[in-house]
Amino acid sequence: MYRRYRINAALVVALCLCSSIAVDALKCTEEELMFDQDDSSRYCVFRGVRWRPGTPEPVFEESTAVQVAFVDSNLTAIPENFYSRFPRLQILRVNNASLETLKIMNFVRKVYAEQNRITLVHIAGGQYLKELYLKDNPISSLGDIAKSKSVVVLDLSGSNIADMNQDTVDFKAFSQMDNLTELYLSNLEAHYFENENDVTLPNLKVLDLSGNPIIPVNFHLNIFRGMPKLEELSLRDSGMVDLSISNIRDSLPALKRINIAGTNFRCSFMKTLLAHLNEKDVEVIGATQVKCDLGYDQVEGLCCKSDGNFLPPPPTSSQKPMTGSETSVDSTTPIHTGTNTEVPKTDSGVPKTDSETSEEGSSLTVIIVSVVAVIVVLAVAAFVGIYLKRRSEGTHKPVPRNDPNENL
């Protein structure tokens, strides 16, 4: 009798524990979520989930949902048991949730983890992962990402991958990502983009470098020669003042669209560049009929620096202040046409551009006119002074006699 009571008591305790787990298990609810104007879909949504390592993990109710989103949540990391409870998960959204580490497992093929605090990404397996969106995270090293050969779309905009390399992004970091089709590297505060090892990204079609304060002295289109399928390039809001091009097809044979809005080219250079792009059948996107700042004109919907204007370029939120070792390059060098034309040179032997020669001629004319004006003013002042002096003397002297030599 005593043994039977003890067994019954154990069953009661076990049932109570199971009941407690069932009550505490987190269950997602089906909702229609809209993240962009044209992007809405149904997700199994968890709201207000809070968890930090060192505290008891939340228990998730098992589900067959393929799309899961965490909304208004605060998670340092994804709990370990989460992926085991969603064996069919394919799309995960966990934006603005204070994530510091991100672990991707199972059959997940698309992850949105934007506006978090992610510094480390761990990909277990990774053969199914196709799209990874990590915009606005302080991540500085690619780690497992660089080894993910299956990734097609990668967004690292607003990350710190340039800060750890002296404001430089080298495409060799993506050398193992053979299937990469779209790469977004906007707003990295990067001054330089390089491809010193001539890395090939054979399937890349879209590259976004917008919002970076690019220093054009080291920016050459030949860094894109390892991207033979690149169709769209964005240099929007880069503040670039110069761009050396002889034939854009030499470096970008497949280019269809380019965004150069928000650059700081001179209008004469902008007109020449637009004519060249039109000749090579490259569509210029991003042009809008907006009012340009003082000292800027508009050419085909793009603001450009007025020729002869010496005002500083308008500030942009993404530009870094220039350091003492950096120099600004002006956009007075025309696109090279392949014809050897003799041009005036400076004292250092560097060829002068047409605008520089015109500016020097204008300055010389201003100096000559100023000197002549000063001479005329001095002559008039002297004449008036002599006249007034003689008049004054005439009022105090006696009337001269008729002796003709008296006034000598």
PyMOL commands that set and color helices and strands:
alter all, ss='L'
color gray80, all
select helices_A, chain A and resi 2-24+82-85+143-147+163-165+171-174+216-218+221-224+248-251+267-279+354-396
alter helices_A, ss='H'
color red, helices_A
select strands_A, chain A and resi 29-36+39-47+50-51+67-71+74-75+91-93+101-104+110-112+120-123+131-133+153-155+168-170+182-184+192-194+206-208+232-234+257-259+283-285+296-299+302-305
alter strands_A, ss='S'
color yellow, strands_A
deselect
rebuild
show_as cartoon
